[in-house]
Amino acid sequence: MGAMAHGDGSEQTGQDRIASASLDVAAPAERIFALIADPAEQPRWDGNDNLAEAAHGQRVHAVGDVFSMSITMGAVRENHVVEFEEGRRIAWQPAEPGSAPPGHLWRWELEPLDDAHTRVTHTYDWSRLTDESRLARARATDSDALRASLTRLAALAERG
């Protein structure tokens, strides 16, 4: 899969608006998940260099949790957790503070292969994004951009 950019301005729908990448990581799912579910850890593995910092103590535990993150452009995002299964799956929708999410989603899925190896899938889904001002950036977030975060996450998790 991957986000495909159309040069003719035609509408993108469905699979064209979902980018995904997977990587097998030599670390247990619990260790990897801890790096994803704790927002304070996220800037360490962000392959897009978009995340600046998050306050400690915001570890995600359930659907409905909201965590705040400063992004490198200086703004703050409130991330609304919409999927959660401890050690296996987490997804959130970013929004400007006090606003409803505009419709894009970041998802992480972890599949243990054995006690020491995990397949990690990172997905960016912008199929429900309606804010025209965000479309160019969404199109630029392809599977290669997601793979950069996976690679950095793997390096942290494999170090233990």
C-alpha positions as a Python dict, from the first residue, in 0.01 Angstrom:
ca = {
    (1, 'M'): (0, 0, 0),
    (2, 'G'): (104, 362, 10),
    (3, 'A'): (-38, 705, -41),
    (4, 'M'): (-47, 790, -409),
    (5, 'A'): (-32, 1151, -519),
    (6, 'H'): (-233, 1249, -823),
    (7, 'G'): (-84, 1535, -1022),
    (8, 'D'): (-414, 1621, -1188),
    (9, 'G'): (-591, 1726, -870),
    (10, 'S'): (-831, 1432, -887),
    (11, 'E'): (-990, 1312, -567),
    (12, 'Q'): (-815, 1041, -367),
    (13, 'T'): (-1031, 792, -183),
    (14, 'G'): (-1013, 463, 1),
    (15, 'Q'): (-683, 277, -20),
    (16, 'D'): (-509, 577, -181),
    (17, 'R'): (-551, 754, 151),
    (18, 'I'): (-403, 479, 369),
    (19, 'A'): (-27, 435, 400),
    (20, 'S'): (116, 140, 591),
    (21, 'A'): (451, -22, 664),
    (22, 'S'): (558, -325, 869),
    (23, 'L'): (885, -430, 1027),
    (24, 'D'): (990, -736, 1226),
    (25, 'V'): (1160, -617, 1544),
    (26, 'A'): (1390, -824, 1765),
    (27, 'A'): (1217, -722, 2089),
    (28, 'P'): (909, -838, 2282),
    (29, 'A'): (577, -668, 2208),
    (30, 'E'): (547, -529, 2563),
    (31, 'R'): (877, -338, 2533),
    (32, 'I'): (785, -194, 2193),
    (33, 'F'): (433, -102, 2303),
    (34, 'A'): (569, 85, 2606),
    (35, 'L'): (763, 314, 2370),
    (36, 'I'): (449, 387, 2166),
    (37, 'A'): (189, 419, 2444),
    (38, 'D'): (399, 665, 2647),
    (39, 'P'): (380, 998, 2460),
    (40, 'A'): (698, 1122, 2633),
    (41, 'E'): (887, 849, 2439),
    (42, 'Q'): (737, 928, 2098),
    (43, 'P'): (977, 1209, 1990),
    (44, 'R'): (1265, 960, 2034),
    (45, 'W'): (1139, 740, 1750),
    (46, 'D'): (946, 985, 1530),
    (47, 'G'): (1093, 937, 1183),
    (48, 'N'): (925, 1249, 1048),
    (49, 'D'): (1091, 1481, 1304),
    (50, 'N'): (746, 1627, 1365),
    (51, 'L'): (711, 1558, 1740),
    (52, 'A'): (892, 1791, 1979),
    (53, 'E'): (792, 1682, 2331),
    (54, 'A'): (517, 1551, 2554),
    (55, 'A'): (487, 1578, 2929),
    (56, 'H'): (562, 1268, 3133),
    (57, 'G'): (270, 1092, 3302),
    (58, 'Q'): (41, 1066, 2997),
    (59, 'R'): (81, 689, 2938),
    (60, 'V'): (-222, 570, 2740),
    (61, 'H'): (-440, 302, 2903),
    (62, 'A'): (-775, 306, 2722),
    (63, 'V'): (-990, 428, 2437),
    (64, 'G'): (-1100, 781, 2527),
    (65, 'D'): (-765, 886, 2672),
    (66, 'V'): (-628, 1215, 2536),
    (67, 'F'): (-261, 1307, 2540),
    (68, 'S'): (-97, 1637, 2446),
    (69, 'M'): (210, 1668, 2227),
    (70, 'S'): (411, 1971, 2115),
    (71, 'I'): (507, 1949, 1750),
    (72, 'T'): (823, 2092, 1599),
    (73, 'M'): (630, 2374, 1430),
    (74, 'G'): (548, 2504, 1780),
    (75, 'A'): (182, 2405, 1799),
    (76, 'V'): (20, 2163, 2044),
    (77, 'R'): (-189, 1864, 1939),
    (78, 'E'): (-439, 1679, 2153),
    (79, 'N'): (-439, 1314, 2048),
    (80, 'H'): (-767, 1129, 2100),
    (81, 'V'): (-719, 753, 2150),
    (82, 'V'): (-979, 566, 1943),
    (83, 'E'): (-839, 210, 1950),
    (84, 'F'): (-655, 40, 2234),
    (85, 'E'): (-555, -313, 2328),
    (86, 'E'): (-266, -327, 2575),
    (87, 'G'): (49, -461, 2412),
    (88, 'R'): (-120, -511, 2072),
    (89, 'R'): (-292, -205, 1922),
    (90, 'I'): (-319, 169, 1969),
    (91, 'A'): (-458, 439, 1740),
    (92, 'W'): (-521, 808, 1787),
    (93, 'Q'): (-662, 1103, 1602),
    (94, 'P'): (-474, 1433, 1645),
    (95, 'A'): (-663, 1760, 1686),
    (96, 'E'): (-595, 2120, 1769),
    (97, 'P'): (-664, 2189, 2140),
    (98, 'G'): (-1037, 2214, 2208),
    (99, 'S'): (-1130, 2111, 1853),
    (100, 'A'): (-1270, 1792, 1708),
    (101, 'P'): (-1018, 1576, 1519),
    (102, 'P'): (-1017, 1664, 1146),
    (103, 'G'): (-1027, 1298, 1044),
    (104, 'H'): (-679, 1148, 1016),
    (105, 'L'): (-555, 860, 1229),
    (106, 'W'): (-223, 705, 1335),
    (107, 'R'): (-234, 332, 1418),
    (108, 'W'): (22, 88, 1559),
    (109, 'E'): (-40, -288, 1559),
    (110, 'L'): (193, -538, 1725),
    (111, 'E'): (191, -910, 1645),
    (112, 'P'): (421, -1123, 1862),
    (113, 'L'): (612, -1374, 1647),
    (114, 'D'): (771, -1537, 1952),
    (115, 'D'): (891, -1424, 2296),
    (116, 'A'): (1162, -1201, 2149),
    (117, 'H'): (1032, -1091, 1807),
    (118, 'T'): (735, -877, 1706),
    (119, 'R'): (591, -768, 1373),
    (120, 'V'): (503, -400, 1404),
    (121, 'T'): (268, -236, 1154),
    (122, 'H'): (237, 142, 1142),
    (123, 'T'): (-55, 294, 948),
    (124, 'Y'): (-152, 650, 860),
    (125, 'D'): (-516, 666, 751),
    (126, 'W'): (-642, 997, 614),
    (127, 'S'): (-945, 856, 432),
    (128, 'R'): (-1176, 1071, 650),
    (129, 'L'): (-966, 1389, 640),
    (130, 'T'): (-1173, 1677, 506),
    (131, 'D'): (-959, 1982, 595),
    (132, 'E'): (-823, 2100, 258),
    (133, 'S'): (-528, 2274, 425),
    (134, 'R'): (-400, 1940, 555),
    (135, 'L'): (-423, 1736, 235),
    (136, 'A'): (-80, 1817, 90),
    (137, 'R'): (96, 1709, 409),
    (138, 'A'): (-122, 1398, 432),
    (139, 'R'): (-28, 1299, 75),
    (140, 'A'): (341, 1334, 166),
    (141, 'T'): (307, 1082, 450),
    (142, 'D'): (375, 761, 260),
    (143, 'S'): (498, 416, 359),
    (144, 'D'): (861, 537, 345),
    (145, 'A'): (784, 805, 604),
    (146, 'L'): (619, 543, 825),
    (147, 'R'): (912, 307, 779),
    (148, 'A'): (1147, 577, 915),
    (149, 'S'): (956, 576, 1245),
    (150, 'L'): (950, 194, 1250),
    (151, 'T'): (1328, 180, 1202),
    (152, 'R'): (1395, 426, 1484),
    (153, 'L'): (1145, 250, 1712),
    (154, 'A'): (1313, -86, 1639),
    (155, 'A'): (1657, 53, 1725),
    (156, 'L'): (1532, 180, 2063),
    (157, 'A'): (1340, -139, 2146),
    (158, 'E'): (1622, -372, 2042),
    (159, 'R'): (1867, -187, 2267),
    (160, 'G'): (1636, -267, 2556),
}
